[in-house]
Amino acid sequence: MNSDANPIWTLARTFGVMSLFAVGGANSALPEMHRVAVDVQHWLTDKQFADAFAISQLSPGPNVLIVTLIGYSVAGVAGALVATLAMCLPTALMAYGVSRVLTRSSHSRWPAIIQAALVPLSIGLMGASGYILARASDHTWVAAAVTVAPRSWLPRRGLIRSGCCWPAAVWVLPA
């Protein structure tokens, strides 16, 4: 773990800023979470990050649970609360503000254009998330096969609608 003077403040700042760029949900910010938690702050190892993601996907609740697990590993219960609030509160406030603007301009074309433009961005971020998690957890050919097999099997079974978008969870399906 990194020895910052105040890990709570670092968690709040990190996840507060990250939440504003999580277009498509918390899982779209996984590459940045991995970069900060593993490479920059050294809060977790690659394996710990992949394990935290798998636990967050297996547990009932929102996908943002990985932030809670990262915060808990850094600063205990206080870290878990701060990280979760920092990831949820700014986006909730921004979503509220944007929804108020969109309801006022319901006859304009630009909200639909913006929404359409965010779809490929969100898909790209989810693809990057899958890639980062695969790199963090696949260290043997068996693990790589387990990661690739759902990618080839699930779209044909109708479990994943888009052929270009695979689940960010490389080990488990999103809840």
Secondary structure, 3 states (H helix, E strand, C coil): CCCCCCHHHHHHHHHHHHHCCCCCCHHHHHHHHHHHHHHHCCCCCHHHHHHHHHHHHHCCCCCCHHHHHHHHHHHHHHHHHHHHHHHHHHHHHHHHHHHHHHHHCCCCCHHHHHHHHHHHHHHHHHHHHHHHHHHHHCCCHHHHHHHHHHHHHCHHHCCCCCCCCCCCCCCCCCC
